Amino acid sequence: MTKYILEISYLIASVTFILGLKMLGNPASARKGNLIAAFGMGLAIIATIFLYTDESGKHLGNLGFIFGGLLIGTVLGWIAAKRVQMTAMPEMVSLFNGMGGACAMLISVIEFQHIHDALSEPIVIASFALAGSLGKITGTLITIMVGLVIGSVSFAGSMVAWGKLSGRVKDKSFGAQQVINIGLLLVILAMSAYTIVNFDIRIFYAVLAISLVYGVLFVLPIGGADMPVVISLLNSFTGVAAACGGFLYDNKVMLIGGVLVGSAGTLLTIVMCKAMNRSLLNVLIGNFGGGASGGSSSSTIQGSTKEITASDAAILMKYAKKVVIVPGYGLAVAQAQHVVHELEELLEKEGVEVKYAIHPVAGRMPGHMNVLLAESNVSYDKLVEMEEINPEFNTTDVVLVVGANDVVNPAAKTDPASPIYGMPILEVENATNVIVNKRSMKAGYAGIENELFFKPKTSMLFGDAKKALTQLVSEIKSLG
């Protein structure tokens, strides 16, 4: 009876995963979708603890350790999530994703040890062969090795991504690094095959160590501007590794959850690569944004910048018919999302049409700007994707760029030598007036100058985004 109740619990949990994922597609329902999926995961965990039995009918033991681990993990996760700033959300995503990879890696380690201990005697192997179970064990070993390699790469790579996003790790590359990476991958595959055939535990742990090294070297040279794609890719790795755990334990909810994460991460990676007009291979070996050099630099851009005051910008925006706001990572750094929403509401009271232009790779993780603006209760209807907003810039009076850089750089269309050439951008230069808020003239994440800043219709509003926007709001209010 308990077996059927457990299966029903898994079915309910699987449905909540699918429903929650669907609801995450809309900021208005995302919070509820997250809670529904979390409820499903909690149900699956509790049902497993109390209802699972092995072939002999024995329930799980060591409940003290299990609940102790759940308590510690819950407290640490809750505190970390409550304290994290929105600017640090990308690295938290990487950190949590890495923990998922680590879990899949440890599952493979434990299960291989069990099989190795069981098959340590040749007579045992012979008995399994006579019983026709050796093929099944080989299939299990293949699943273990796949989970080990992918989980290890996901864990190590996510830790490097976390270090990069938090500023603790710099982009590093050396000669023939890609050749070395390919060589390591071939070694991992060959040693994994040897381990499956020979049950050699020493080679197994060697595969583990090399996979961790490969995970580090895999992410280390990838440029900062490509980190949203890398996070998405590593997320799909973790999903695949979790699905391997589902196969090992014949656990349907674990399998479905892993497949959902893996497929969603893969699809998101493809979408983001398409948004950047680059192949995944180019992202992984191109080192986009990895250095400060590029085809465009301040020495090759002709012209000068002009500065605008907050009062002049206020007049320009107050009497405009249509304003488009382009949010970027600088908006998140300054925690200015609430002020920009206040600016939006103030302009709308003046009869100005206001929209937000969202680039697919703006920020440091997929959907970063959507999450940021949703936090300040910006209506989802006002968030317009790049393909839809680009044709509207010709009829836009003022574009306010807040903390964005590379995603509005015309060099992506005009300079074949630029590292961002070919990447679709927000074509803000087509608007009547462009106001760019930045702290300084420092280059963006791709390490190149922005041609937009030097165009005649562009004005620079220097300063911290929150302070600049607050002053802009005050100036508009003072105009009556």
Backbone torsions as a table, in degrees:
resi	resn	phi	psi	omega
1	MET	NA	-46.2	-178.6
2	THR	-61.5	-30.8	179.1
3	LYS	-62.4	-41.6	-179.4
4	TYR	-69.9	-38.5	177.6
5	ILE	-62.9	-39.9	178.6
6	LEU	-62.8	-43.8	-179.6
7	GLU	-65.0	-39.4	177.6
8	ILE	-64.6	-39.9	177.5
9	SER	-61.5	-41.9	177.8
10	TYR	-64.1	-38.2	179.3
11	LEU	-64.6	-45.2	178.2
12	ILE	-61.1	-43.9	179.7
13	ALA	-61.7	-41.6	179.8
14	SER	-63.1	-39.9	178.5
15	VAL	-64.5	-40.3	179.1
16	THR	-65.0	-34.1	176.6
17	PHE	-61.9	-47.1	-178.0
18	ILE	-66.6	-44.1	179.7
19	LEU	-64.5	-43.6	179.2
20	GLY	-62.5	-41.9	178.8
21	LEU	-62.5	-40.1	177.6
22	LYS	-62.4	-43.5	-177.7
23	MET	-70.8	-23.3	177.7
24	LEU	-67.9	-12.8	-179.6
25	GLY	-73.7	-8.7	-179.8
26	ASN	-132.4	123.6	-178.9
27	PRO	-55.7	-29.6	-179.1
28	ALA	-66.1	-30.1	-178.2
29	SER	-112.2	0.7	-174.0
30	ALA	-62.0	-42.5	-179.1
31	ARG	-62.0	-45.1	179.7
32	LYS	-65.6	-40.3	178.6
33	GLY	-61.9	-39.3	178.6
34	ASN	-63.9	-41.7	179.9
35	LEU	-67.4	-38.2	179.3
36	ILE	-64.5	-45.5	178.9
37	ALA	-64.9	-38.2	178.0
38	ALA	-64.5	-39.2	176.0
39	PHE	-60.7	-43.3	179.6
40	GLY	-62.1	-41.4	178.1
41	MET	-65.0	-41.6	177.4
42	GLY	-61.8	-41.4	177.8
43	LEU	-61.9	-43.4	-179.7
44	ALA	-63.6	-40.2	-179.5
45	ILE	-66.4	-49.1	-178.5
46	ILE	-63.9	-42.1	179.7
47	ALA	-62.7	-39.6	179.3
48	THR	-65.1	-42.9	-177.4
49	ILE	-63.0	-43.6	-171.6
50	PHE	-98.7	-20.3	-173.8
51	LEU	-112.4	-18.1	-177.3
52	TYR	-71.0	137.4	173.6
53	THR	-135.7	147.6	177.9
54	ASP	-83.4	-171.7	-176.2
55	GLU	-62.4	-25.5	179.4
56	SER	-89.3	0.8	179.8
57	GLY	85.3	12.4	-177.8
58	LYS	-88.0	136.1	178.3
59	HIS	-81.1	169.1	178.0
60	LEU	-61.4	142.9	175.2
61	GLY	-106.0	-171.1	178.4
62	ASN	53.8	41.5	-178.5
63	LEU	-62.9	-29.2	177.8
64	GLY	-61.7	-45.0	178.2
65	PHE	-66.8	-39.2	-178.7
66	ILE	-62.8	-50.6	-178.2
67	PHE	-71.7	-29.7	174.8
68	GLY	-63.5	-44.2	178.0
69	GLY	-64.8	-41.1	177.7
70	LEU	-61.8	-42.1	-178.8
71	LEU	-65.1	-48.2	-179.1
72	ILE	-62.1	-46.2	-179.8
73	GLY	-63.1	-40.4	179.5
74	THR	-63.9	-45.5	-179.2
75	VAL	-64.2	-47.7	-179.1
76	LEU	-63.7	-43.5	179.4
77	GLY	-64.3	-41.4	179.8
78	TRP	-63.5	-47.7	-179.3
79	ILE	-63.0	-44.6	-179.5
80	ALA	-62.2	-42.3	-178.2
81	ALA	-69.6	-35.5	-179.8
82	LYS	-72.0	-33.0	-174.8
83	ARG	-89.8	-19.5	-173.6
84	VAL	-64.8	136.7	173.5
85	GLN	-81.2	156.2	-180.0
86	MET	-60.9	-32.5	178.5
87	THR	-66.6	-25.5	-178.7
88	ALA	-95.8	3.9	-178.7
89	MET	-60.8	-41.0	179.5
90	PRO	-58.5	-44.2	-179.8
91	GLU	-69.5	-29.0	175.3
92	MET	-67.6	-39.4	176.4
93	VAL	-59.5	-44.3	178.5
94	SER	-62.7	-41.6	-179.2
95	LEU	-63.9	-47.6	179.8
96	PHE	-65.1	-38.3	178.2
97	ASN	-63.5	-40.0	177.4
98	GLY	-62.1	-36.5	178.3
99	MET	-64.9	-35.9	175.8
100	GLY	-64.0	-42.8	176.4
101	GLY	-62.5	-39.6	179.2
102	ALA	-63.8	-39.0	178.0
103	CYS	-62.2	-45.0	179.0
104	ALA	-63.0	-38.5	178.3
105	MET	-62.9	-44.9	-178.5
106	LEU	-68.5	-34.5	175.8
107	ILE	-59.7	-44.0	-180.0
108	SER	-64.3	-40.6	179.4
109	VAL	-61.4	-47.3	-177.5
110	ILE	-65.4	-44.8	-177.0
111	GLU	-69.9	-34.7	176.8
112	PHE	-66.2	-39.9	178.7
113	GLN	-60.8	-40.2	178.3
114	HIS	-61.9	-47.1	-178.9
115	ILE	-67.0	-39.9	179.8
116	HIS	-61.8	-43.2	179.2
117	ASP	-64.0	-38.3	-178.6
118	ALA	-71.7	-30.4	-176.2
119	LEU	-106.9	22.2	-177.1
120	SER	-71.5	-21.2	-179.9
121	GLU	-103.4	132.5	179.6
122	PRO	-56.6	-33.7	-178.7
123	ILE	-65.1	-31.0	178.5
124	VAL	-68.9	-42.5	177.9
125	ILE	-60.1	-42.5	-179.8
126	ALA	-62.7	-40.5	-179.3
127	SER	-67.1	-36.1	177.2
128	PHE	-66.8	-39.0	179.5
129	ALA	-64.2	-42.1	179.2
130	LEU	-65.4	-33.0	-179.3
131	ALA	-81.7	-4.0	179.5
132	GLY	76.1	18.1	-177.2
133	SER	-97.5	-5.7	-175.1
134	LEU	-66.2	-35.4	178.3
135	GLY	-64.0	-39.4	178.0
136	LYS	-64.2	-41.2	178.9
137	ILE	-64.6	-40.0	178.1
138	THR	-61.3	-41.6	176.6
139	GLY	-62.0	-39.3	177.8
140	THR	-64.9	-41.4	179.4
141	LEU	-64.3	-37.9	177.3
142	ILE	-62.1	-44.3	178.0
143	THR	-61.7	-41.3	178.7
144	ILE	-61.1	-45.0	-177.5
145	MET	-68.0	-38.3	177.5
146	VAL	-63.7	-45.3	178.3
147	GLY	-63.1	-38.6	-180.0
148	LEU	-63.6	-50.8	-175.5
149	VAL	-66.0	-50.9	-177.3
150	ILE	-66.7	-41.9	178.1
151	GLY	-62.3	-41.5	179.7
152	SER	-65.7	-44.0	178.8
153	VAL	-64.1	-42.0	179.1
154	SER	-63.4	-43.4	-179.9
155	PHE	-63.9	-53.7	-177.4
156	ALA	-64.9	-43.3	179.5
157	GLY	-63.9	-39.3	179.3
158	SER	-67.0	-35.2	177.5
159	MET	-66.3	-38.3	176.3
160	VAL	-67.0	-41.9	177.8
161	ALA	-61.1	-42.2	176.3
162	TRP	-59.7	-43.0	179.1
163	GLY	-64.7	-38.5	178.8
164	LYS	-67.1	-46.5	-176.9
165	LEU	-67.0	-30.0	179.3
166	SER	-89.6	-0.6	177.9
167	GLY	82.7	8.4	-179.0
168	ARG	-86.5	-21.4	-177.9
169	VAL	-126.7	133.5	178.3
170	LYS	-97.8	158.7	174.5
171	ASP	-64.4	126.9	-178.6
172	LYS	-135.1	133.9	176.3
173	SER	-145.3	156.9	178.6
174	PHE	-142.2	168.4	-176.6
175	GLY	-56.1	137.3	176.6
176	ALA	62.1	24.1	-178.6
177	GLN	-63.6	-40.0	179.9
178	GLN	-66.2	-36.1	177.5
179	VAL	-64.6	-41.9	178.5
180	ILE	-63.5	-41.9	179.3
181	ASN	-61.7	-44.2	178.3
182	ILE	-63.6	-40.3	177.8
183	GLY	-62.1	-43.0	178.3
184	LEU	-62.8	-40.6	179.7
185	LEU	-62.9	-42.2	178.0
186	LEU	-64.5	-39.2	177.4
187	VAL	-63.2	-42.7	178.9
188	ILE	-60.7	-44.1	-180.0
189	LEU	-64.4	-43.3	-178.9
190	ALA	-66.2	-44.4	-179.2
191	MET	-68.5	-32.8	177.2
192	SER	-65.1	-44.0	178.0
193	ALA	-61.8	-41.1	178.3
194	TYR	-62.9	-41.0	-179.3
195	THR	-64.3	-40.0	-179.6
196	ILE	-63.4	-38.9	-176.9
197	VAL	-78.6	-37.7	-170.4
198	ASN	-109.3	-2.4	179.7
199	PHE	53.3	36.0	-175.9
200	ASP	-85.1	110.5	-175.4
201	ILE	-71.6	-27.0	177.8
202	ARG	-67.5	-42.0	177.5
203	ILE	-67.8	-34.3	178.6
204	PHE	-58.3	-49.2	-179.6
205	TYR	-71.1	-25.4	173.4
206	ALA	-67.1	-39.6	176.0
207	VAL	-62.0	-41.6	177.7
208	LEU	-58.6	-48.9	-177.9
209	ALA	-63.7	-45.5	-178.4
210	ILE	-66.6	-35.7	178.3
211	SER	-64.5	-38.4	176.8
212	LEU	-64.2	-43.3	177.8
213	VAL	-62.9	-43.1	179.4
214	TYR	-61.7	-40.0	178.7
215	GLY	-59.9	-39.6	177.8
216	VAL	-66.3	-51.2	-177.3
217	LEU	-67.6	-26.1	-179.8
218	PHE	-65.2	-41.6	-175.0
219	VAL	-95.4	-28.4	-171.8
220	LEU	-52.3	-44.8	-176.6
221	PRO	-83.8	-7.7	-175.3
222	ILE	-72.7	131.0	-175.0
223	GLY	-66.9	155.3	-176.5
224	GLY	-58.8	-34.9	-178.3
225	ALA	-68.4	-16.5	179.3
226	ASP	-95.3	2.2	-175.2
227	MET	-61.4	-35.6	176.1
228	PRO	-58.2	-39.1	179.0
229	VAL	-67.6	-42.0	-178.8
230	VAL	-64.0	-42.7	178.5
231	ILE	-59.2	-44.6	179.0
232	SER	-63.1	-41.4	-179.8
233	LEU	-65.4	-45.6	179.3
234	LEU	-64.2	-33.5	176.7
235	ASN	-62.7	-40.4	177.7
236	SER	-67.4	-35.4	176.1
237	PHE	-59.2	-46.4	-179.5
238	THR	-61.7	-39.1	177.7
239	GLY	-61.7	-43.9	178.7
240	VAL	-63.3	-42.7	179.5
241	ALA	-62.9	-39.7	177.7
242	ALA	-66.1	-37.9	177.6
243	ALA	-62.3	-36.2	176.0
244	CYS	-60.6	-39.5	175.6
245	GLY	-62.3	-37.6	176.7
246	GLY	-62.7	-38.9	175.7
247	PHE	-64.7	-43.3	-177.1
248	LEU	-60.1	-43.9	-175.0
249	TYR	-96.4	3.0	-175.7
250	ASP	52.5	42.1	-177.0
251	ASN	-104.5	109.6	-171.8
252	LYS	-68.5	-37.7	-178.1
253	VAL	-69.8	-35.9	176.4
254	MET	-67.2	-38.7	178.4
255	LEU	-66.2	-47.2	-179.0
256	ILE	-65.0	-42.6	177.7
257	GLY	-60.3	-43.7	178.8
258	GLY	-64.3	-41.7	179.2
259	VAL	-64.5	-40.8	179.2
260	LEU	-62.8	-47.0	179.8
261	VAL	-64.6	-44.6	-178.4
262	GLY	-64.0	-45.8	-178.9
263	SER	-69.8	-41.2	179.0
264	ALA	-63.8	-42.6	178.1
265	GLY	-63.6	-39.3	179.1
266	THR	-66.0	-45.8	179.7
267	LEU	-63.2	-41.1	179.5
268	LEU	-65.3	-38.6	177.4
269	THR	-61.3	-43.3	179.4
270	ILE	-63.7	-44.1	-179.7
271	VAL	-62.1	-42.7	-178.3
272	MET	-69.6	-37.3	175.6
273	CYS	-63.6	-39.4	177.3
274	LYS	-64.0	-39.4	179.5
275	ALA	-64.3	-27.7	179.1
276	MET	-94.7	-0.7	-179.1
277	ASN	56.8	41.6	-178.9
278	ARG	-139.0	151.7	176.0
279	SER	-81.4	159.3	178.0
280	LEU	-62.1	-38.4	177.9
281	LEU	-59.7	-40.4	179.2
282	ASN	-65.5	-36.5	177.0
283	VAL	-63.9	-43.5	-174.1
284	LEU	-74.2	-28.3	-177.6
285	ILE	-115.7	-4.0	-174.0
286	GLY	-85.8	-16.0	-179.0
287	ASN	55.4	36.8	-179.6
288	PHE	-59.1	129.1	178.4
289	GLY	75.5	10.7	-174.8
290	GLY	-82.6	-10.9	179.9
291	GLY	-141.4	178.1	-177.9
292	ALA	-91.4	-2.4	-179.8
293	SER	-92.4	151.2	178.9
294	GLY	-170.6	175.8	-178.1
295	GLY	-69.4	-26.9	179.4
296	SER	-108.4	134.6	177.3
297	SER	-145.6	169.0	-178.6
298	SER	-61.0	-27.1	-178.1
299	SER	-75.3	-20.4	-177.5
300	THR	-101.8	-8.9	-180.0
301	ILE	-93.6	125.2	-179.1
302	GLN	-89.4	147.1	177.4
303	GLY	107.9	-176.9	-178.4
304	SER	-137.5	163.8	178.7
305	THR	-93.2	156.9	174.4
306	LYS	-126.0	140.8	-176.6
307	GLU	-98.3	150.0	178.5
308	ILE	-125.7	144.8	177.8
309	THR	-86.7	163.2	179.3
310	ALA	-63.7	-35.9	-179.4
311	SER	-67.2	-41.2	178.0
312	ASP	-67.4	-39.5	177.7
313	ALA	-64.4	-37.4	179.2
314	ALA	-63.5	-43.3	178.9
315	ILE	-62.8	-44.2	-178.9
316	LEU	-60.3	-41.8	-176.4
317	MET	-80.5	-35.4	-178.5
318	LYS	-62.7	-37.8	-175.7
319	TYR	-100.2	14.2	175.4
320	ALA	-83.7	158.4	175.1
321	LYS	-92.2	-32.0	-177.2
322	LYS	-143.0	129.2	179.3
323	VAL	-125.8	134.0	175.5
324	VAL	-117.7	128.0	179.3
325	ILE	-102.6	129.6	179.2
326	VAL	-109.8	103.6	-179.9
327	PRO	-83.5	147.1	177.0
328	GLY	-140.2	-172.0	-175.3
329	TYR	-61.5	-31.0	178.4
330	GLY	-60.7	-31.4	176.6
331	LEU	-65.1	-40.7	179.3
332	ALA	-68.7	-41.6	-179.6
333	VAL	-59.1	-42.0	-177.9
334	ALA	-82.2	-5.6	-176.4
335	GLN	54.1	46.9	-173.7
336	ALA	-101.7	13.2	-176.2
337	GLN	-63.7	-34.9	-179.8
338	HIS	-72.1	-36.6	179.0
339	VAL	-68.6	-39.2	-179.6
340	VAL	-67.5	-32.1	175.2
341	HIS	-68.3	-38.0	176.2
342	GLU	-63.8	-40.5	176.9
343	LEU	-61.5	-43.7	178.6
344	GLU	-58.6	-48.1	-178.7
345	GLU	-64.7	-38.4	179.7
346	LEU	-64.6	-43.6	179.2
347	LEU	-65.9	-37.7	-179.9
348	GLU	-66.6	-33.0	175.3
349	LYS	-64.3	-26.1	178.3
350	GLU	-86.5	2.4	178.9
351	GLY	89.0	12.9	-179.4
352	VAL	-89.5	134.4	174.0
353	GLU	-81.5	125.9	-175.2
354	VAL	-123.4	132.0	175.0
355	LYS	-134.2	163.2	175.5
356	TYR	-114.9	131.0	178.2
357	ALA	-97.2	119.5	-174.9
358	ILE	-110.5	117.9	174.6
359	HIS	-88.3	140.9	-176.1
360	PRO	-58.5	-28.5	-177.4
361	VAL	-114.6	21.7	175.1
362	ALA	-69.4	139.6	-178.5
363	GLY	91.1	-156.6	-174.4
364	ARG	-119.9	4.8	175.6
365	MET	-154.6	160.8	178.7
366	PRO	-57.6	128.1	177.5
367	GLY	75.2	16.3	-175.6
368	HIS	-57.9	-46.8	-177.5
369	MET	-68.2	-36.7	177.8
370	ASN	-61.4	-45.0	179.3
371	VAL	-64.7	-42.4	-177.8
372	LEU	-61.5	-47.8	-177.6
373	LEU	-73.2	-32.8	176.8
374	ALA	-63.1	-31.2	178.6
375	GLU	-62.1	-30.4	-179.3
376	SER	-98.3	15.5	175.3
377	ASN	66.7	28.6	172.4
378	VAL	-69.2	132.9	-178.8
379	SER	-62.4	134.9	-179.1
380	TYR	-60.6	-29.7	-179.1
381	ASP	-64.3	-21.4	-178.6
382	LYS	-86.5	-11.3	179.0
383	LEU	-87.3	110.8	-173.8
384	VAL	-111.8	128.9	-179.7
385	GLU	-70.7	161.4	-173.3
386	MET	-55.0	-46.8	-176.0
387	GLU	-62.5	-31.7	-177.6
388	GLU	-84.9	-33.9	-174.6
389	ILE	-84.4	-27.2	-176.4
390	ASN	-55.5	-44.3	178.6
391	PRO	-64.9	-18.4	-176.9
392	GLU	-85.3	-14.3	-177.4
393	PHE	-64.0	-27.2	178.3
394	ASN	-64.5	-24.3	-179.4
395	THR	-108.9	16.9	-178.8
396	THR	-99.3	131.0	-179.1
397	ASP	-76.3	-45.2	-177.4
398	VAL	-137.5	132.4	169.9
399	VAL	-110.7	126.9	176.7
400	LEU	-107.8	110.6	179.6
401	VAL	-95.5	117.5	-176.5
402	VAL	-114.4	100.0	174.1
403	GLY	75.5	7.0	176.8
404	ALA	-95.9	153.6	-178.1
405	ASN	-140.5	-77.6	-173.6
406	ASP	-62.6	-30.1	-176.0
407	VAL	-75.5	-4.6	176.7
408	VAL	-123.8	13.9	-175.6
409	ASN	-83.8	115.6	-179.6
410	PRO	-63.2	-14.2	178.5
411	ALA	-58.9	-23.9	178.3
412	ALA	-63.4	-22.4	179.3
413	LYS	-106.4	-24.3	-169.7
414	THR	-110.0	-19.4	-172.6
415	ASP	-118.0	98.9	-179.8
416	PRO	-60.8	-21.4	-179.5
417	ALA	-83.9	-9.1	-177.9
418	SER	-74.5	142.4	178.8
419	PRO	-66.9	-15.3	178.5
420	ILE	-103.1	9.4	-177.7
421	TYR	-59.8	132.5	-179.4
422	GLY	95.2	-13.8	178.7
423	MET	-76.2	124.5	176.2
424	PRO	-60.3	136.7	-177.7
425	ILE	-125.8	168.3	170.2
426	LEU	-78.0	117.9	-171.6
427	GLU	-85.0	61.2	-175.8
428	VAL	-68.6	-20.5	-179.2
429	GLU	-64.8	-13.5	179.5
430	ASN	-81.6	-11.0	179.7
431	ALA	-73.5	164.0	-180.0
432	THR	-67.1	-43.2	179.2
433	ASN	-136.0	142.1	177.6
434	VAL	-126.7	125.1	175.1
435	ILE	-113.6	124.2	-178.1
436	VAL	-113.0	118.7	175.8
437	ASN	-96.1	119.1	177.6
438	LYS	-143.9	157.0	174.9
439	ARG	-68.6	-40.2	-176.3
440	SER	-155.8	-172.9	177.7
441	MET	-89.8	15.4	-179.8
442	LYS	-59.3	142.2	-178.6
443	ALA	-64.5	159.2	179.5
444	GLY	-77.9	-166.9	-174.6
445	TYR	-65.7	-25.1	178.8
446	ALA	-80.6	-5.0	174.5
447	GLY	76.7	25.3	-178.3
448	ILE	-130.1	157.8	176.2
449	GLU	-70.6	155.7	-179.3
450	ASN	-106.1	117.5	179.6
451	GLU	-60.5	-29.1	-177.1
452	LEU	-58.0	-36.9	-175.0
453	PHE	-64.8	-22.2	-174.8
454	PHE	-101.2	3.1	-180.0
455	LYS	-78.8	148.2	-175.1
456	PRO	-58.6	-32.9	-176.8
457	LYS	-85.7	0.0	-178.0
458	THR	-97.9	134.6	175.4
459	SER	-123.6	140.4	-177.3
460	MET	-99.6	127.5	174.7
461	LEU	-110.6	94.3	-173.0
462	PHE	-79.6	148.0	176.1
463	GLY	133.2	167.4	175.1
464	ASP	-57.7	136.2	-173.9
465	ALA	-58.7	-43.5	-177.3
466	LYS	-65.8	-43.7	179.6
467	LYS	-67.9	-42.2	-178.5
468	ALA	-65.0	-43.4	-179.6
469	LEU	-70.5	-35.9	176.4
470	THR	-62.3	-43.0	177.7
471	GLN	-65.6	-37.8	178.3
472	LEU	-63.6	-42.1	177.1
473	VAL	-62.0	-43.7	180.0
474	SER	-62.5	-41.3	-179.0
475	GLU	-66.2	-39.7	178.9
476	ILE	-65.7	-39.8	177.8
477	LYS	-64.0	-37.6	-178.4
478	SER	-68.9	-19.8	179.8
479	LEU	-75.7	-12.6	175.4
480	GLY	79.7	NA	NA
